[in-house]
């Protein structure tokens, strides 16, 4: 087939999004331009690549086969570009990172320090929950991911880079705020504000209490750490969060960490990527930077425990 790189780029976007309209928006093209590139590619292939069933666009068998080859070709070309840039010295490059939503509390400081050292590298950051990060890793959509415990169902490379203690938080006027060594069973009398299903923090919290034989009373469920903290501050319940998300609230005494037996839950943040993935020079530089510098740049905030 005599195809162009432009045709492959347009096809990859349309096949991934299953929409000419969304592909046109992503590539900053008109929809007729996308349709024309796909039609020319189909003429070269001699086969139909898409079919419309009802109102939905689907790949044909030929389309599915070509999609796999196209992603490999574009990935290899991207790697070749990165290697060429590396031969010039690490002055430019692109880095696409996914992070757990809680990591986003300190990720800007980490990225700012990295950008100061490598000002020519263009960074892209997406913060989301654990479930979406697992999907990104499975689809190999990100160069690197910063998250909690790596999933076992995917063949990955992972290295811990920072401690991530999970603590119980309450408003400072809560009756337990001044108590010491609170029995774990006492928490069964309290209502807990929860993160959404798919959150790594929620999974770790539920696993911990289940192992201790404690059934929690759950109240509201929220998708953002900021909403969780506001709900706790308003007296809607206690919650379990990463201490990294509490720096401002502990400094201003808007929230306190309860002194609960068995807490904090000891966890780690990990730098993760697909096994066998050839890291670009920019990704390699970021990996080395995180593993050597994160501990120095990111300390743990004071717990904010009130005096007895």
C-alpha positions in Angstrom: 0.0 0.0 0.0 1.2 3.5 -0.8 -0.1 5.4 2.2 1.0 8.6 3.9 1.8 9.4 7.5 -1.0 11.9 7.5 -3.5 9.2 6.5 -2.3 6.9 9.2 -2.5 9.7 11.8 -6.1 10.5 10.8 -7.1 6.8 10.7 -5.6 6.1 14.2 -7.5 9.0 15.7 -10.8 8.0 14.0 -10.4 4.3 14.9 -9.5 5.1 18.5 -12.4 7.5 19.0 -14.8 5.8 16.6 -15.9 9.2 15.4 -14.9 11.3 12.4 -16.2 14.4 14.3 -14.1 13.8 17.4 -11.1 12.9 15.3 -11.5 16.1 13.4 -11.6 18.1 16.6 -8.6 16.3 18.1 -6.5 16.8 14.9 -7.8 20.4 14.3 -9.2 19.4 10.9 -12.6 19.7 9.3 -14.8 16.6 9.2 -14.7 16.5 5.4 -10.9 16.5 5.5 -11.0 13.5 7.8 -13.5 11.7 5.6 -11.3 12.3 2.5 -8.2 10.9 4.2 -10.1 7.8 5.3 -11.6 7.3 1.9 -8.1 7.6 0.2 -6.7 5.1 2.7 -9.6 2.7 2.0 -8.9 3.1 -1.8 -5.3 2.1 -1.2 -6.2 -0.8 1.0 -8.9 -2.0 -1.4 -11.1 -2.7 1.7 -13.7 -0.9 3.8 -12.2 0.1 7.2 -15.3 1.5 8.9 -19.0 0.6 8.9 -21.9 2.4 10.4 -24.5 0.4 12.3 -27.3 2.5 13.4 -25.8 5.7 14.6 -22.5 4.2 15.7 -19.3 3.9 13.8 -17.5 0.5 14.0 -14.2 -0.9 12.7 -14.5 -3.7 10.1 -12.2 -6.7 10.4 -9.7 -5.0 8.0 -10.0 -1.8 10.1 -9.2 -3.6 13.3 -6.1 -5.2 11.7 -4.9 -2.0 10.2 -5.5 -0.2 13.5 -3.0 -2.5 15.3 -0.3 -2.0 12.7 -0.9 1.8 12.6 -0.5 2.2 16.3 2.8 0.2 16.1 4.1 2.3 13.2 3.2 5.6 14.9 4.7 4.4 18.2 7.9 3.4 16.5 8.2 6.7 14.7 7.7 8.6 17.9 10.4 6.5 19.5 12.7 7.2 16.6 12.1 10.9 17.0 12.9 10.8 20.7 16.1 8.9 20.0 17.2 11.5 17.4 16.5 14.2 19.9 18.5 12.3 22.5 21.5 12.2 20.2 21.4 16.0 20.2 21.4 16.1 24.0 18.3 16.1 26.3 17.1 19.6 25.3 13.7 18.7 23.9 11.1 16.0 24.1 7.5 15.2 25.1 6.4 13.6 28.3 2.9 12.3 28.9 2.2 11.4 32.6 -0.8 10.0 34.4 -1.1 10.4 38.2 -3.6 9.4 40.9 -5.8 12.2 42.0 -4.1 12.4 45.4 -0.6 12.5 43.7 -1.8 15.7 42.1 -1.4 17.5 45.5 2.3 17.3 45.1 2.8 16.6 41.4 3.0 20.3 40.4 6.0 20.8 42.8 7.7 17.7 41.3 7.0 18.7 37.7 8.1 22.3 38.4 11.5 21.1 39.8 11.9 18.7 36.8 11.0 21.5 34.3 13.6 23.8 35.9 16.2 21.2 35.3 15.0 20.2 31.8 13.2 23.4 30.5 12.9 22.1 26.9 10.8 19.0 27.7 7.1 19.6 27.2 5.0 18.0 29.9 1.4 16.7 29.8 -0.3 15.7 33.1 -3.6 13.9 33.6 -4.9 13.3 37.2 -7.6 10.6 37.6 -8.6 7.7 39.9 -7.0 4.3 40.1 -9.5 2.6 37.8 -8.8 5.0 34.9 -5.0 4.8 35.5 -5.2 1.0 35.2 -7.0 1.5 31.8 -4.3 3.9 30.7 -1.6 1.4 31.6 -3.5 -1.4 29.9 -3.8 0.7 26.7 -0.2 2.0 27.0 -1.5 5.5 26.8 1.0 7.2 29.1 4.8 7.3 29.2 4.7 6.9 33.0 2.1 6.7 35.8 2.4 7.7 39.4 0.0 5.7 41.6 -0.5 3.5 44.6 0.0 -0.2 44.6 0.4 -1.4 41.0 -2.3 -3.7 39.6 -1.4 -7.3 39.4 -3.4 -8.1 36.2 -1.0 -6.2 34.0 2.7 -7.0 33.4 4.3 -3.8 34.7 7.6 -2.3 35.9 7.2 -0.4 39.2 9.4 1.3 41.7 8.4 3.0 45.0 9.4 6.6 45.3 7.5 8.1 48.3 5.7 7.1 51.5 1.9 7.6 51.4 0.4 7.3 54.9 -3.4 7.1 55.1 -4.9 8.8 58.2 -8.3 9.3 59.8 -9.4 13.0 59.7 -12.0 14.8 61.7 -13.0 18.5 62.3 -11.2 20.0 65.3 -14.4 20.2 67.4 -15.1 16.4 67.0 -15.3 14.6 70.4 -12.4 12.2 69.3 -10.1 15.1 68.4 -8.5 15.2 71.9 -8.4 11.5 72.6 -5.3 9.4 72.4 -4.8 5.8 71.1 -8.4 5.6 70.0 -9.5 1.9 69.7 -10.1 0.9 66.2 -13.5 -0.6 67.1 -14.6 2.9 68.3 -14.6 4.0 64.7 -17.5 1.6 63.9 -19.7 4.1 65.8 -18.9 6.9 63.4 -20.1 7.6 59.9 -17.5 7.8 57.1 -17.4 9.9 54.0 -16.1 7.7 51.2 -14.3 8.1 47.9 -15.9 6.6 44.8 -15.5 3.0 43.8 -12.3 2.7 41.8 -10.4 4.9 44.2 -7.1 3.4 45.5 -7.6 5.1 48.8 -11.1 3.6 49.2 -9.8 0.2 48.3 -7.0 0.3 50.8 -9.3 1.6 53.5 -12.0 -1.1 53.0 -9.3 -3.8 52.9 -7.8 -2.6 56.2 -11.1 -2.5 58.1 -12.2 -5.8 56.6 -9.0 -7.4 57.8 -9.7 -6.1 61.3 -13.2 -7.4 61.2 -14.8 -3.9 61.5 -17.8 -2.9 59.5 -18.0 0.9 58.9 -21.1 3.0 58.6 -20.8 4.8 55.3 -22.5 8.0 54.4 -21.8 10.2 51.5 -19.7 9.2 48.5 -17.6 11.7 46.6 -15.3 11.7 43.7 -12.8 14.4 44.8 -10.5 14.8 47.8 -11.5 18.4 48.1 -15.2 17.5 48.5 -14.3 14.8 51.0 -12.4 17.3 53.2 -15.2 19.9 53.0 -17.7 17.3 54.0 -15.6 16.3 57.0 -15.1 19.9 57.9 -18.9 20.4 57.8 -19.4 17.5 60.3 -20.9 15.0 57.8 -18.5 12.2 59.0 -14.9 11.1 59.3 -12.8 10.0 56.4 -9.5 8.3 55.5 -7.2 10.2 53.2 -3.6 10.5 52.2 -1.7 12.8 54.5 -0.2 14.4 51.4 -3.7 15.9 50.6 -3.9 17.7 54.0 -1.0 20.2 54.1 -3.2 23.4 54.0 -6.0 22.0 56.3 -3.5 20.9 59.0 -1.6 24.2 58.9 -4.9 26.2 59.4 -6.3 23.7 61.9 -9.5 23.2 59.7 -9.0 19.5 60.1 -7.1 17.2 62.5 -5.7 13.7 62.2 -7.1 11.4 64.8 -4.7 9.3 67.0 -6.2 5.9 66.1 -4.6 2.5 67.0 -3.3 0.8 63.9 -3.0 4.1 61.9 -1.6 5.4 59.7 -2.1 2.7 57.0 1.4 2.4 55.5 1.4 2.7 51.8 3.8 3.8 49.0 3.5 5.8 45.9 5.0 3.9 42.8 6.3 5.0 39.5 4.8 2.6 37.0 5.0 1.7 33.3 4.4 -1.3 31.0 6.9 -4.1 31.1 9.1 -4.1 28.0 8.2 -0.5 27.2 11.2 1.4 25.7 11.3 4.6 27.7 12.1 7.8 25.7 15.1 9.9 26.9 12.6 12.3 28.5 10.8 9.6 30.3 14.0 8.1 31.5 15.2 11.4 32.8 11.9 11.9 34.6 12.0 8.4 36.1 15.5 9.0 37.4 14.6 12.4 38.7 11.5 11.1 40.7 13.4 8.1 42.2 16.3 10.3 43.4 14.7 13.6 44.2 11.1 13.0 45.3 12.0 12.1 48.8 14.0 15.3 49.2 11.4 17.6 47.6 8.3 16.2 49.2 8.2 15.9 53.0 5.3 14.8 55.1 3.1 17.5 56.7 2.7 17.6 60.5 -0.2 15.5 61.6 -2.1 18.3 63.3 -3.1 16.1 66.3 -4.6 18.3 69.1 -3.0 18.3 72.5 -4.8 16.1 75.1 
